[in-house]
Amino acid sequence: MKISRRDFLKWSVAAAVALNVDFDLENVNTVLAAETDPPIIWLQGAGCSGCTISTLNVTTPTTIDDVLLNKISMKYNSTIMTASGDLAMQTLDQSATQYKDQFILVIEGAVPTGASGNYCIIGEVNGVPLTMQQAVLKYGPMAKYVVAAGTCASFGGVPASSPNSTACQSVKTILTGKTTNPIVNLPSCPVHPTVLVQSLLDLILIGNPALDSNNRPTKYYGATVHNTCPRKGTGNASQIGSATGCFLSLGCNGTTTDNVCTSLKWNNGQSWCMNVNYPCIGCSNPTFPTNPLL
C-alpha cells in the first residue's frame, strides 16, 4: 500500500493526537512543503539486528518500502542498502560530511569499548578500519539528532549483561561530554516500529522532544505497562500461562516498565505479552535483562 506524503504526515498528526502529543502546525506545513526530509544514517553495533527487522515489519500507516522510498531519506543502513564494502563506507562518510548538522543518526545495538575500542569493525574508510566506537564518536557530534534505537543502544541491553567481555556500553555513555546534540533513547527489545517511525517524524516536525530522566520521549514512555494493563486489579493469576489474573505476584515487571505495549501492541497491533498469557519481562527497562522476571 502506498500513501501520499501529505496523507502520511496527516496520519502522523492523528497518531500524535491519540497519544496526547502537541504538534506545531507551522512545522507540519513546512515539512509538507519540503521536497526532502533530513537524511538518516543508521549504524548497527553489538546486537541481533532485531530493531531493523522490527522496523521492516511495519505496515501501519504504510509499508516499509513506501516509508524508505517516499517518506525518509535513508542514506546508510548496512542491512537494507544494496551497496556493500568500500562503496557502502564511502556513502556513509560522504553523507555524514555532506549533511553535517542536518542528518539524524540512528544507532542500533550497544557500543563495544573493550580492547581499546577495537571490537566490532563496521568497515574501512580510506583504507583505515572503522570500529563501532569510533563511528559513534565520529558521526555522533556531526548529527543534528542522535536516536538510540532499542534497549541495547539505549542502556546496553543483552550485549552489556554479565560477563560483558567486550565492555559494551550505551550510546549515551559513549557520547556524554562529546556532543551537545540531543540523544533520544527508544528502548524496547526490539524497538516498537511505530514508536521509531513516529519519533523520527517528531524530530522533523517538532524538534527536541520532552525527555524523561532516561532520555526517553515522555509521550511514548510516560506510563507503566501495569497502570494500563487490562489485568490490573483482577486478582492474582494462579500461574504463568493463566488466561486470567494479574501476573505481578509471579514476577511481572509491568510496574517498573514504561512502554506502549498496551496501546500499540505488537505485530501491527495484533497482540502483546499479556495477550499470550505471559508477564512483562521489562525489556525497555535500563536494567534489562538483569532481572527478566523479578
N, C-alpha and C positions, 0 to 999 in steps of 0.2 A: 504494500500500500504506500502510495506517495501522497504527500500533502504539500501545499504551498508553504513558502516561508512565512507568509502572513498567518496562515492557519496554525502553523507550528508555534509561533510566538503567542497567538491567541490562546492556544492550549496551555502554554506556559503561564500566562496570566491566570487562566481558570484554575490551574493546579495550585498556583500560589494563593488564590482566594480560598480554596478548600483547606489550605494549611495555615490560613490566617497570616499570609505574607503581604506586606505593603509594597506595591510596585510604584516606581516613578514613571508615570505615563510619558513624560517628556523623553526619558531614556528609551522607553519602548518605541516611541515614534522614531527616535534617532536610529535605533537598530533596524527597524522596519525599512527605513530609507537607505541604509547602508548596503553596499554591494558585497562586502566581505565581512566575515567575523574575525575576531582576534585569533591568530594561529594557535594551535595546540601542539605541544611536544610532549610525548608520553614515554617516560623511561620505566624500565622494568628491572627491579633488583632481586633480592632474595625472596622468592615466593613461588607460588604454583601457577601463576597467570590466571587465577580464578576471577580476579576483578575484571580483566579484559574479557574473559569468557562470559561473565555475568552481563557486562555491558553489551556484548554482541547478541545476547538473547533478548534484548528489549524489543517489544512490539507495540508498546503504547507510549506516545501517541502515534508512532510510526515505526517502521522497521529500521534496523541499524544501517542498511545500505543508503536509505534516504537521509538519515542523520549525517553520515560521513560524506555523502556526495553533495548535499544541498544545505545543511544546517551549520556545520562546523568545518573548520579548515584544519584537518589533522595532517600536520607536516611530518611527524615521525612517530611510529609505533612499530617496533620490530616484529610483532606478532602478525599484524594485519597488512603491513605495507608490502608491495611487490618487490621493491629494491632490497638488496642484501649486500653484505660485505662493504667494500670501500664506498660504493655508491650510496648506501644507506647512511654510513657515517658522515659522508660529505653533506648529505641532505640535512642531517642533524645539526652539524656545526654551522653550515651556511644559513639555515633557517634561524638558529638562535642569534646569529650575528645580524642578519637582515632585519629581524623583527625584535631586536633588543628593546626591552621595556614595553613591549606590546603583547608578547605571547603568554599563554597560560601554560605553566609547566605542571603536568600531571605525573606523579611518581607512584608507582605500584611496587609493593614489596619493601622489605626492610633494607637497610644500607649496611653491608658488612664493612667493619673497620679493622678487623684483625689483620695480622701480618703487614702492619703499616698501610692498611687500606688496599692491599694488593689482591684481595679476593674479588670475584665477580667482575671479570673484564667483559665489557659490553662491545668492544670493538677497538679499532685503531683510528686515530685522527692524525693525518700527515705522517703515518708510519709509526706513531707512538701509541702504545696500548693505553686505553682509557678505562679505568675501573668505575664501578658504580659510585663509589665515594667521590672520586674526582669529578665525575659527571655532575653529581648533585651540587658540589661546591662550585663548579664552573658555571653551570647553567641556572642554578637557583637564584643567584643575585642578578642575573640578566633578565629574569622573568618579571612580568607585571604582577602575577599571582602564582603561588605555588599551592597545588592541591595534592594532599596525601590521600590516595585512593585505597581504602581498605584498612583493616586493623594493623597489618604488618607495617605499612608505611606510616600509619598514624602513631602507633605505640610500640612497634617491634614485633608483636604478634607471635606466631609459631616460630619463625626463624630465630627470634631473640630469646626463646624459652630455654631453660636449662638443658644441656650444658653450654649452649650458645658458643660453640667452638670457633665461629668466625666473627664473634663480637659484633653481632648485628645491633643496630640502633635505629631509632625512629628518624624520620625526616626532620622534625622539629629540633631534635637533639643535635643533628649534624649542622643545621643552618642557623641555630641560635647564635647571635653575635656576628654572623657572616652576612646577613641581609636584613634590611628593614621592610622588605616586601611581606605582605600578609601570607601566612601559612594556614591553609584551611584543611583541617582533618575531617575525613569522611569515613570513620571506622565502620566495620562490619566485615564478616568473613563469609562471602565476599561483600564488597560494597553493593548496596542496592542500586540497580541500573537507573531507576527513575531519579533517585537522590543524586547520583553522579551527573546525569544529563541536566537535571534541573539546576544543580549547583553551578555548573558551567554557565548556564543561561543567567543565573542570578548575578554572577560576576560580570557578565556582559551588560545586563540590564540595570543592575543596581549598583554594582561596585563592591566595596568592602562590606561583607556581611557581619551581623552581630554574632560574636563567638562566645562560647562559654569558657570556663577555666581550662578545658582540654582542647581549645581551639576548634571546637565543633560548632557549626551553624546552629543557633538556638531554635531556628524554625523547624529543623529536622530532628534535633536531638534534645528536645525540651520536655519530653515526658517519658516516664519509665514504661517498660513493657507491662509491668504488673498493674500500674494505675489505669491502663487502657485495655487490660485483658478481660475478655468476657467471662473467664473463670473466677475472677476476683470475687470473694465473698460468697462462694458457692459451696463452702465446706472443703475439707481436705480430701484429695484423691487417695485411694487405697494403695495404689502402686503406679509406677511409671507405665504408661500404656493405657491407663484408665481413660475412658471416654468422658468422664465427668469429674468435677472437683478440681481444686487448686493444688498445684504441684509444689507450693512453697515449702512445705514440710519435708519434701523429698529432694530438696537441693536446688530448686529453681532459682535462677539468678535474675528473674524479672524485676525484683525490687531495686536492683542497682544498675540496671541496663537501660540506657536511653537509646531507642531505635524506633523505626517506623513500621515494624513488623505487623502490628495490629491494624494499621490504617492502609498501608500499601500492599502488604503481604508479599509473596514471592512467586516466581514463575508466572509473571504477568498477572498478578492479583489472584492467583489460584489458591494458595494456601500459605501456612507458616507453621512453626514448630508445634504450637498448642493444637492446631487443627489436626495434626497427625499424632496427637496424644503424647508429646514429649516436652519436658521442661525447657525453659530458656537456658542456654549454655553461656550466655553473656558474651557473645562473640564480638560485640562492639565495645567491650569494657577495656580500659587501659591495662588491666591485669591479665586479660585473656592470653593464653589458655592455662594460666597457672592453676586456677580453680574452676574447671569447666562446669562442675556441679558442686555447690557449697556443701 
